[in-house]
Structures are given as C-alpha cells and as structure tokens.
Amino acid sequence: MYEQFVKLLQAHNVTAYRVAKDTGIPFSTFTKWKQGVSKPKYAKLFKIAVYFGVDVSYLLPEYK
C-alpha cells in the first residue's frame, strides 16, 4: 500500500507531511505504514483516496 501512496505523492508533487496536515491523519501513521508496524484502516485509506481523487482500490493493488 505504501508504494502506491508514494506514487501519488510524487505524481501530485506533495509531501506526506502536507497530506497529513490536509487530511488530519497523523504523520506518524504514515511512518508506521512505511515501516510495516501497522496497516491502514479503511477510513484513512478513504481520506487519502478522496484527497488524491483516486479509488480506494488504487491504494490496495493486491485486491484488484
């Protein structure tokens, strides 16, 4: 999932910090996802999908 998130960051030329501020998702959450410490919950995936204008399934390519 994190790889797809990084692709969106690059495509939209924004940082994870900016997404955290704009969505209200703590920046530490992204760090935990990157490190594999935790997995994203649907509500947070949905916020990210809406922020970037993509379908939630884009963030979870293994479920396509």
Order of alpha helices (4+ residues) and beta strands (2+ residues): alpha-alpha-alpha-alpha-alpha
